[in-house]
Structures are given as C-alpha cells and as structure tokens.
Amino acid sequence: NGIFMSQLANICLSCGACCANFRVSFHWAETTLATPEGVPQELTEAISSHHNCMKGTNQKQPRCIALQGTVGQQVSCTIYSQRSSTCRDFDILDEQGQINEQCTKARAAYQLLPVVLLEESSIENSIYA
C-alpha cells in the first residue's frame, strides 16, 4: 500500500507517531517568555540553560503534551500555530523528497506501516496504458 503525493498532509493527521517518539527540544527563546506568539512556556521544561523541550517528551516513552488524540488513528496538535521550529522542520519527506527515515522509525515504534510514495502520473499511465 502506498499514498499519493497529494495525500501527504492528511497522513500526519492520522499518525502523530513523531510527537510520541522523540524529544522535542528547541532554544528557550522560542517560548512565550521571549516571543509572545511562541511555544507556550507552561507546556515546556528546561533541559539546559539555553534549551527547553515540550513536556512529556523528555522521558523514556515520550509523548508531547500538545498531542491530542490516539497515535495511528486521529491526532492533532493543540498548539499547531505556536509549535517550535523543531516541529515545523520535521516533515514526512526529507530534503531530497524521499520519505524521512525518522518518520519511518517513529511509525514503526507504533506498529504503523511505513509510508510509501506513489507517483500519481505513473499510476495513471499504468492504468490507462
């Protein structure tokens, strides 16, 4: 099974594995202490003098405090518009346009199948050939 490029954004809304598998750390200046529209400070914890992380992600079985829903079914981020650069930069695709290995790793931790890209034009060509 695979997904089409046009479906990539929607797959994250039924996954959430990245938010419940990795520590989400970032510079403290991304919080509302320094930036009014930043990550709500009360949802973070200090991990060094210059870095914070999202509460819930600095533990053996991480789960971001802002993650709402059930991983692998339906999820959302309660602070999506205020999320950190770490979250903004994490994408299902890497810089070369291939599936991000960290996404695959997070999905595997929840027994979710890896995402496989299908090119819509190649499917259309094979269907109508």
Backbone as a printed PyTorch tensor [residue, N CA C, xyz], in Angstrom:
tensor([[[  0.8380,  -1.1890,   0.0000],
         [  0.0000,   0.0000,   0.0000],
         [  0.8720,   1.2370,   0.0000]],

        [[  0.4300,   2.2480,  -0.7090],
         [  1.1590,   3.4940,  -0.7640],
         [  0.2000,   4.6550,  -0.7710]],

        [[  0.7630,   5.8410,  -0.7310],
         [ -0.0680,   7.0310,  -0.8050],
         [  0.4280,   7.9180,  -1.9240]],

        [[ -0.4610,   8.7450,  -2.4440],
         [ -0.1080,   9.6980,  -3.4670],
         [  0.4740,  10.9450,  -2.8130]],

        [[  1.3140,  11.6600,  -3.5540],
         [  1.9290,  12.8900,  -3.0450],
         [  0.8660,  13.8460,  -2.4980]],

        [[ -0.2840,  13.9450,  -3.1600],
         [ -1.3310,  14.8740,  -2.7490],
         [ -1.9670,  14.4960,  -1.4140]],

        [[ -1.7020,  13.2950,  -0.9240],
         [ -2.2800,  12.8300,   0.3390],
         [ -1.3250,  12.9800,   1.5250]],

        [[ -0.1210,  13.4910,   1.3060],
         [  0.8870,  13.5380,   2.3690],
         [  0.4380,  14.3190,   3.5950]],

        [[ -0.1610,  15.4810,   3.4070],
         [ -0.5580,  16.3010,   4.5480],
         [ -1.5800,  15.5770,   5.4210]],

        [[ -2.4790,  14.8650,   4.8120],
         [ -3.5320,  14.1870,   5.5680],
         [ -3.0220,  13.0110,   6.3830]],

        [[ -1.9570,  12.3660,   5.9490],
         [ -1.4780,  11.1850,   6.6720],
         [ -0.9850,  11.5530,   8.0670]],

        [[ -0.4510,  12.7370,   8.2450],
         [  0.0200,  13.1560,   9.5650],
         [ -1.1330,  13.2760,  10.5560]],

        [[ -2.3160,  13.6170,  10.0720],
         [ -3.4790,  13.7710,  10.9430],
         [ -4.0160,  12.4420,  11.4590]],

        [[ -3.5590,  11.3550,  10.8610],
         [ -3.9570,  10.0360,  11.3630],
         [ -2.7600,   9.2920,  11.9530]],

        [[ -1.6530,   9.9790,  12.1350],
         [ -0.4450,   9.3120,  12.6340],
         [ -0.0530,   9.8580,  14.0030]],

        [[  0.7490,  10.9150,  14.0380],
         [  1.2010,  11.5010,  15.2960],
         [  2.3610,  10.7810,  15.9530]],

        [[  2.9100,   9.7730,  15.2900],
         [  3.9810,   8.9810,  15.9000],
         [  5.2180,   9.8250,  16.2160]],

        [[  5.5290,  10.8010,  15.3920],
         [  6.7090,  11.6340,  15.6550],
         [  6.5590,  12.4100,  16.9640]],

        [[  5.3350,  12.8140,  17.2890],
         [  5.0660,  13.5860,  18.5060],
         [  5.0890,  12.7080,  19.7560]],

        [[  5.1030,  11.4110,  19.5540],
         [  5.0810,  10.4800,  20.6750],
         [  6.2510,   9.4990,  20.6010]],

        [[  7.3540,   9.9710,  19.9920],
         [  8.5140,   9.0940,  19.8710],
         [  9.8430,   9.8050,  20.0980]],

        [[  9.8800,  11.1020,  19.9230],
         [ 11.1370,  11.8440,  20.0320],
         [ 11.0310,  12.9640,  21.0560]],

        [[ 12.1930,  13.3570,  21.6080],
         [ 12.2150,  14.5580,  22.4490],
         [ 12.1250,  15.7610,  21.5270]],

        [[ 11.2520,  16.6780,  21.8550],
         [ 11.0650,  17.8970,  21.0640],
         [ 11.7650,  19.0310,  21.7960]],

        [[ 13.0210,  19.2980,  21.4160],
         [ 13.7940,  20.3410,  22.0890],
         [ 14.0800,  21.4980,  21.1400]],

        [[ 14.2770,  22.6840,  21.7240],
         [ 14.4550,  23.9100,  20.9430],
         [ 15.0200,  24.9930,  21.8590]],

        [[ 15.4900,  26.0700,  21.2730],
         [ 16.0420,  27.1810,  22.0390],
         [ 14.9340,  27.8240,  22.8680]],

        [[ 15.2410,  28.1780,  24.1050],
         [ 14.2320,  28.7400,  25.0180],
         [ 13.5850,  30.0000,  24.4570]],

        [[ 14.2860,  30.7330,  23.5890],
         [ 13.7440,  31.9920,  23.0490],
         [ 12.5440,  31.7620,  22.1320]],

        [[ 12.2610,  30.5020,  21.7930],
         [ 11.0640,  30.1970,  21.0060],
         [  9.8110,  30.1470,  21.8730]],

        [[  9.9760,  30.2530,  23.1920],
         [  8.8170,  30.1840,  24.0870],
         [  8.2170,  31.5770,  24.2760]],

        [[  7.0510,  31.5980,  24.8920],
         [  6.3610,  32.8690,  25.1320],
         [  7.1180,  33.7710,  26.1050]],

        [[  8.1520,  33.2730,  26.7560],
         [  8.9910,  34.1430,  27.5960],
         [  9.6780,  35.2090,  26.7520]],

        [[ 10.0070,  34.8610,  25.5030],
         [ 10.7200,  35.7880,  24.6240],
         [  9.8950,  36.2150,  23.4130]],

        [[  8.9800,  35.3770,  23.0010],
         [  8.1970,  35.6280,  21.7870],
         [  6.7200,  35.4330,  22.1210]],

        [[  5.9250,  36.5060,  22.1220],
         [  4.5130,  36.3890,  22.5210],
         [  3.7230,  35.3070,  21.7770]],

        [[  4.0270,  35.0900,  20.5170],
         [  3.3050,  34.0650,  19.7480],
         [  4.0740,  32.7480,  19.6850]],

        [[  5.0350,  32.5790,  20.5840],
         [  5.8620,  31.3770,  20.6150],
         [  5.2040,  30.2020,  21.3100]],

        [[  6.0040,  29.1860,  21.5570],
         [  5.5460,  27.9820,  22.2490],
         [  5.1630,  28.3700,  23.6810]],

        [[  3.9480,  28.0300,  24.1130],
         [  3.5560,  28.3720,  25.4850],
         [  4.5500,  27.8220,  26.5140]],

        [[  5.1590,  28.7200,  27.2600],
         [  6.1950,  28.3630,  28.2350],
         [  5.7070,  27.2850,  29.1970]],

        [[  4.4600,  27.3560,  29.6070],
         [  3.9440,  26.4010,  30.5970],
         [  3.8620,  24.9690,  30.0680]],

        [[  4.0060,  24.7990,  28.7660],
         [  3.9880,  23.4570,  28.1740],
         [  5.3910,  22.9120,  27.9410]],

        [[  6.4070,  23.6400,  28.4360],
         [  7.7910,  23.2300,  28.2240],
         [  8.5060,  23.0140,  29.5550]],

        [[  9.6650,  22.3780,  29.4590],
         [ 10.5450,  22.2420,  30.6160],
         [ 11.9740,  22.5300,  30.1630]],

        [[ 12.7580,  23.1250,  31.0410],
         [ 14.1500,  23.4250,  30.7260],
         [ 14.9610,  22.1340,  30.7370]],

        [[ 15.8280,  21.9850,  29.7140],
         [ 16.7340,  20.8260,  29.6980],
         [ 18.1940,  21.2650,  29.7540]],

        [[ 18.4300,  22.5650,  29.5600],
         [ 19.7530,  23.1610,  29.7380],
         [ 19.5260,  24.6590,  29.9200]],

        [[ 20.6010,  25.3970,  30.0620],
         [ 20.4510,  26.8340,  30.2610],
         [ 19.9180,  27.5430,  29.0100]],

        [[ 20.0270,  26.9010,  27.8590],
         [ 19.5900,  27.5310,  26.6090],
         [ 18.4800,  26.7790,  25.8790]],

        [[ 18.1390,  25.6050,  26.3500],
         [ 17.1620,  24.7860,  25.6250],
         [ 16.0190,  24.3060,  26.5150]],

        [[ 14.8620,  24.2680,  25.9160],
         [ 13.6670,  23.6950,  26.5380],
         [ 13.2110,  22.5370,  25.6850]],

        [[ 12.3060,  21.7530,  26.2270],
         [ 11.6520,  20.7190,  25.4340],
         [ 10.1730,  20.7250,  25.7970]],

        [[  9.3840,  20.1330,  24.9480],
         [  7.9670,  20.0220,  25.2400],
         [  7.8020,  19.0500,  26.3990]],

        [[  6.9510,  19.4010,  27.3420],
         [  6.6670,  18.4940,  28.4570],
         [  6.1670,  17.1760,  27.8910]],

        [[  6.6030,  16.1260,  28.5200],
         [  6.2030,  14.7890,  28.1010],
         [  7.1570,  14.1330,  27.1210]],

        [[  8.0700,  14.9210,  26.5210],
         [  8.9600,  14.3310,  25.5130],
         [ 10.3460,  13.9820,  26.0500]],

        [[ 10.6590,  14.3970,  27.2540],
         [ 11.9750,  14.1320,  27.8340],
         [ 11.8890,  12.9500,  28.7920]],

        [[ 11.3860,  11.8360,  28.2970],
         [ 11.2430,  10.6250,  29.1050],
         [ 11.4120,   9.4010,  28.2290]],

        [[ 11.4800,   8.2570,  28.8660],
         [ 11.7430,   7.0180,  28.1340],
         [ 10.6670,   6.7320,  27.0820]],

        [[  9.4160,   6.9630,  27.4110],
         [  8.3200,   6.7940,  26.4580],
         [  7.7000,   8.1630,  26.2220]],

        [[  8.2890,   8.9410,  25.3070],
         [  7.8420,  10.3150,  25.1260],
         [  6.4560,  10.4440,  24.4880]],

        [[  5.7720,  11.4920,  24.8660],
         [  4.5300,  11.8940,  24.2210],
         [  4.3590,  13.3770,  24.5190]],

        [[  4.3270,  14.1690,  23.4800],
         [  4.2160,  15.6120,  23.6310],
         [  2.8990,  15.9730,  24.3100]],

        [[  2.9800,  16.8870,  25.2520],
         [  1.8090,  17.3500,  25.9770],
         [  0.7770,  18.0000,  25.0430]],

        [[  1.2250,  18.5260,  23.9130],
         [  0.3230,  19.2020,  22.9740],
         [ -0.3380,  18.2420,  21.9880]],

        [[  0.0520,  16.9770,  22.0160],
         [ -0.5440,  15.9970,  21.1090],
         [ -1.8930,  15.5510,  21.6560]],

        [[ -2.9120,  15.6990,  20.8430],
         [ -4.2580,  15.2930,  21.2300],
         [ -4.7030,  14.1560,  20.3240]],

        [[ -5.3260,  13.1500,  20.8820],
         [ -5.8360,  12.0430,  20.0930],
         [ -5.0500,  10.7680,  20.3010]],

        [[ -5.3190,   9.7990,  19.4280],
         [ -4.7060,   8.4820,  19.5160],
         [ -3.7460,   8.2800,  18.3500]],

        [[ -2.4820,   8.0060,  18.6690],
         [ -1.4690,   7.7780,  17.6390],
         [ -1.9300,   6.6470,  16.7220]],

        [[ -1.8140,   6.8860,  15.4280],
         [ -2.1890,   5.8860,  14.4370],
         [ -3.6550,   5.9250,  14.0500]],

        [[ -4.4270,   6.7780,  14.7060],
         [ -5.8520,   6.8790,  14.3890],
         [ -6.2240,   8.2940,  13.9730]],

        [[ -6.3130,   9.1940,  14.9410],
         [ -6.6190,  10.5890,  14.6430],
         [ -5.9340,  11.4510,  15.6870]],

        [[ -5.1410,  12.4080,  15.2280],
         [ -4.3850,  13.2600,  16.1400],
         [ -4.4170,  14.7110,  15.6710]],

        [[ -4.0780,  15.5910,  16.5970],
         [ -3.8910,  16.9960,  16.2510],
         [ -2.9580,  17.6110,  17.2880]],

        [[ -2.4050,  18.7450,  16.9340],
         [ -1.5280,  19.4940,  17.8280],
         [ -2.3300,  20.6610,  18.3860]],

        [[ -2.4170,  20.7390,  19.7070],
         [ -3.2150,  21.7930,  20.3250],
         [ -2.5570,  23.1690,  20.2240]],

        [[ -1.2820,  23.2100,  19.8390],
         [ -0.5870,  24.4980,  19.6810],
         [  0.0140,  24.6220,  18.2730]],

        [[ -0.6400,  24.0450,  17.2950],
         [ -0.0850,  23.9610,  15.9380],
         [  0.4840,  25.2930,  15.4440]],

        [[ -0.2340,  26.3720,  15.5760],
         [  0.2570,  27.6610,  15.0720],
         [  1.4010,  28.2130,  15.9110]],

        [[  1.6050,  27.6620,  17.1180],
         [  2.6710,  28.1160,  18.0070],
         [  3.7710,  27.0690,  18.1750]],

        [[  3.7520,  26.0200,  17.3690],
         [  4.7090,  24.9240,  17.5490],
         [  6.1480,  25.4090,  17.3220]],

        [[  7.0850,  24.6580,  17.8420],
         [  8.5010,  25.0300,  17.7730],
         [  9.0790,  24.8140,  16.3730]],

        [[ 10.2640,  25.3480,  16.1700],
         [ 10.9560,  25.1500,  14.8870],
         [ 11.2560,  23.6710,  14.6710]],

        [[ 11.4940,  22.9310,  15.7500],
         [ 11.7500,  21.5000,  15.6310],
         [ 10.5600,  20.8110,  14.9700]],

        [[  9.3690,  21.1630,  15.3990],
         [  8.1550,  20.5740,  14.8200],
         [  7.9110,  21.0950,  13.4030]],

        [[  8.1320,  22.3760,  13.1990],
         [  7.9300,  22.9640,  11.8600],
         [  8.8780,  22.3370,  10.8360]],

        [[ 10.0910,  22.0170,  11.2780],
         [ 11.0970,  21.4680,  10.3690],
         [ 10.9400,  19.9670,  10.1220]],

        [[ 10.2450,  19.2760,  11.0130],
         [ 10.0630,  17.8350,  10.8360],
         [  9.0130,  17.6150,   9.7530]],

        [[  9.3850,  16.8490,   8.7530],
         [  8.4810,  16.6280,   7.6310],
         [  8.4970,  15.1540,   7.2650]],

        [[  7.4400,  14.7140,   6.6590],
         [  7.3370,  13.3270,   6.2110],
         [  8.3610,  13.0500,   5.1010]],

        [[  8.7410,  14.1090,   4.3750],
         [  9.7640,  13.9850,   3.3270],
         [ 11.0580,  14.6370,   3.7760]],

        [[ 12.1840,  14.0740,   3.3650],
         [ 13.4710,  14.6830,   3.6650],
         [ 13.8100,  15.7330,   2.6020]],

        [[ 14.9920,  16.2960,   2.6830],
         [ 15.3970,  17.3550,   1.7590],
         [ 15.5080,  16.8850,   0.3130]],

        [[ 15.6590,  15.5970,   0.0930],
         [ 15.7420,  15.0520,  -1.2660],
         [ 14.3820,  14.6170,  -1.7930]],

        [[ 13.3110,  14.8430,  -1.0070],
         [ 11.9770,  14.4600,  -1.4420],
         [ 11.6500,  13.0000,  -1.2090]],

        [[ 12.4830,  12.3310,  -0.4200],
         [ 12.2560,  10.9280,  -0.0800],
         [ 11.6050,  10.8480,   1.3080]],

        [[ 11.0490,   9.7100,   1.6330],
         [ 10.4380,   9.5360,   2.9530],
         [ 11.5000,   9.7240,   4.0350]],

        [[ 11.1910,  10.5410,   5.0170],
         [ 12.0670,  10.8280,   6.1440],
         [ 12.2440,   9.5500,   6.9820]],

        [[ 13.4740,   9.1210,   7.1600],
         [ 13.7520,   7.8990,   7.9280],
         [ 13.2720,   8.0060,   9.3720]],

        [[ 13.3080,   9.2090,   9.9380],
         [ 12.8490,   9.3920,  11.3110],
         [ 11.3310,   9.1920,  11.4060]],

        [[ 10.6160,   9.5680,  10.3540],
         [  9.1760,   9.3230,  10.2900],
         [  8.9180,   7.8170,  10.2770]],

        [[  9.6580,   7.1100,   9.4520],
         [  9.5130,   5.6550,   9.3610],
         [  9.8240,   4.9990,  10.7030]],

        [[ 10.8720,   5.4760,  11.3780],
         [ 11.2550,   4.9340,  12.6870],
         [ 10.1450,   5.1630,  13.7160]],

        [[  9.5880,   6.3560,  13.7300],
         [  8.5210,   6.6730,  14.6830],
         [  7.2800,   5.8320,  14.4050]],

        [[  6.9320,   5.6910,  13.1320],
         [  5.7680,   4.8780,  12.7710],
         [  5.9720,   3.4170,  13.1820]],

        [[  7.1680,   2.9010,  12.9970],
         [  7.4650,   1.5110,  13.3630],
         [  7.3080,   1.2900,  14.8640]],

        [[  7.6420,   2.2880,  15.6600],
         [  7.5070,   2.1650,  17.1140],
         [  6.0530,   1.9480,  17.5350]],

        [[  5.1310,   2.3390,  16.6760],
         [  3.6910,   2.1620,  16.9470],
         [  3.0720,   1.1060,  16.0350]],

        [[  3.9120,   0.2690,  15.4730],
         [  3.4770,  -0.8010,  14.5650],
         [  2.6530,  -0.2680,  13.3940]],

        [[  2.9890,   0.9370,  12.9360],
         [  2.3310,   1.5150,  11.7690],
         [  3.1860,   1.2220,  10.5480]],

        [[  2.5610,   0.9170,   9.4530],
         [  3.2950,   0.6400,   8.2220],
         [  4.0530,   1.8710,   7.7620]],

        [[  5.2020,   1.6770,   7.1270],
         [  5.9330,   2.8390,   6.5970],
         [  5.1460,   3.4630,   5.4500]],

        [[  5.3450,   4.7430,   5.2670],
         [  4.7120,   5.4420,   4.1560],
         [  5.5080,   5.1400,   2.8950]],

        [[  4.8200,   4.8120,   1.8370],
         [  5.4380,   4.5490,   0.5360],
         [  4.8110,   5.5050,  -0.4570]],

        [[  5.6400,   6.2670,  -1.1300],
         [  5.1260,   7.2390,  -2.0950],
         [  4.8100,   6.5940,  -3.4340]],

        [[  3.7050,   6.9700,  -3.9860],
         [  3.3290,   6.5550,  -5.3360],
         [  3.2150,   7.8120,  -6.1770]],

        [[  3.7990,   7.7920,  -7.3320],
         [  3.6880,   8.9410,  -8.2330],
         [  2.3770,   8.8270,  -8.9820]],

        [[  1.5180,   9.8370,  -8.8400],
         [  0.1950,   9.7920,  -9.4480],
         [  0.2600,   9.6260, -10.9590]],

        [[  1.2060,  10.2860, -11.5970],
         [  1.2940,  10.1930, -13.0530],
         [  1.6730,   8.7830, -13.5030]],

        [[  2.5430,   8.1020, -12.7320],
         [  2.9430,   6.7510, -13.1330],
         [  1.7950,   5.7650, -12.9370]],

        [[  0.9650,   5.9880, -11.9100],
         [ -0.1950,   5.1230, -11.6960],
         [ -1.2040,   5.3520, -12.8170]],

        [[ -1.4650,   6.6050, -13.1390],
         [ -2.4000,   6.9170, -14.2140],
         [ -1.9340,   6.3080, -15.5320]],

        [[ -0.6360,   6.4010, -15.7870],
         [ -0.0910,   5.8580, -17.0320],
         [ -0.2450,   4.3420, -17.0830]],

        [[ -0.0480,   3.6640, -15.9350],
         [ -0.1640,   2.2170, -15.9310],
         [ -1.6260,   1.7690, -16.0170]],

        [[ -2.5310,   2.5760, -15.4920],
         [ -3.9500,   2.2420, -15.5390],
         [ -4.4890,   2.3790, -16.9760]],

        [[ -4.0600,   3.4390, -17.6340],
         [ -4.6120,   3.7510, -18.9460],
         [ -3.7390,   3.2660, -20.1020]],

        [[ -2.6630,   2.5530, -19.8090],
         [ -1.7600,   2.0820, -20.8700],
         [ -2.3320,   0.8840, -21.5810]]])
